[in-house]
Amino acid sequence: MSAESTPGPGIPGDTGITGSRRRAKGRRRKPRRRHKAVMVTAWTAAGIVALGGVGAGYMYFKLNGNLKSVDIDQALGTDRPKKADNGSENILVLGSDTRAGGNKKLGGGTDDGSARSDTAMIVHVYKGHKKASVVSIPRDTLIDRPACTDTKGDEHPAANGVMFNSAYSTGGAACAVKTVESITDLRMDHYLEVDFAGFQKLIDDLGGVEVTTTKSIDDPDSHLKLKAGTHRLDGEQALGLVRTRHGVGDGSDLGRIQLQQAFIKALVHQIKDVGVFTNPKKLLDLAETATKTVTTDSDLGSVNKLASFAGGLKSITPSQMHMVTMPVAYDPADPNRVLLQKKKADQIWKALENDEPIPASATKGTATGEAKDVVSSR
């Protein structure tokens, strides 16, 4: 496929790096055993819900009742970047690692009621809806979090030098969107979120997803064991793959992001190959799961609105998805954290603001995770 993933390994420099250096230097510690959720299907799930006239009447109301939405616009008010007027759209795709309910079994850890954004991706859909750029934001990035108001009206003060994923645990979807807009100066037009159990069931309903691994993967934390070769992953295996971080590469979250990016392309291939959009029965089954899985902003909070939005994404193929990771460097004071390379990142945000391709120079020489090409689809 011609779509790019995160670039090859580079030596982090100090040009344009921002963030907090809070700890003394030390060896990279083993990642916490608290299993991580990965949201790699939310924007694809939107496509699954493109029902058109299928499932009218009772089924429409059933699916509509499944959807959950949050009013982010009301929480954020008017102090936001302006909306783009060039026909493009930005969607923040988020996954939370909540331990509640059925997610506790899949995610591990204790059910303490807390949640953090496990995966964050900015999906920029270009004018004409024929291609997209996807920018993954590492959860371990140290950032200055702006003050924000959550959807319940509670205010949360600003904080400096905190992990990116703390924005969600602090104030939910609204504070996550506020933080992303603060980093990028880009307006997020929509918000999509998915959960553990929904991800696994979506993959099973789809009949699995075929991937090829160029080397064996054995990660005791994600419970994934795959020999080098081609595999059709069921939901549990797919969840293990996109949660794997120290089974491949340098054991960091950046390597896991590279696996997620490769899996997304394989997933989109699978959706097109099985004829989801031409098979009403399969479409309806997947729509039932998808509408129970995703949480959206209020603008997409009905089947009609979500279907209309998804209809505009169906033409985007894996070869027209350019996937990168936000430019970062490992924090020399704590190798388990990464620092934003602001000058390089600004190249990305400027390109997306102008609805232009992301320049290769924006990601050259940044930290990568060293897991590129471990997984591919075709």
Buried (B, 14 or more C-beta within 10 A) or exposed (E): BEBBBBBEBBEBEEEBBBBBBEEEEEEEEEBEEEBBBBBBBBBBBBBBBBBEEBBEEEBBEBBBEBBEBBBBBEBBEEEBBEEBEEEBBBBBBBBBBBBBEEBBEBBBBEEEEBBBBBBBBBBBBBEEBEBBBBBBBBBBBBBBBBEBBBBEEBEBEEBEBBBBBBBBBBBBBBBBBBBBBBBBEBBBBBBBBBBBBBBBBBBBBBEBBBBBBEBEBEBEBBBBEBEEEEBEBBBBBBBBBBBBBBBBBBBBBBBBBBBBBBBBBBBBBBBBEBEBBEEBEBBBBBBBBBBBBBBBBBBBBBBEBBBEBBBBBBEBBBEBBBBBBBBBBBBEBBBBBBBBBBEBBBBBBBBBBEBBEBEEEBBEBBBBBBBBEBBBBE
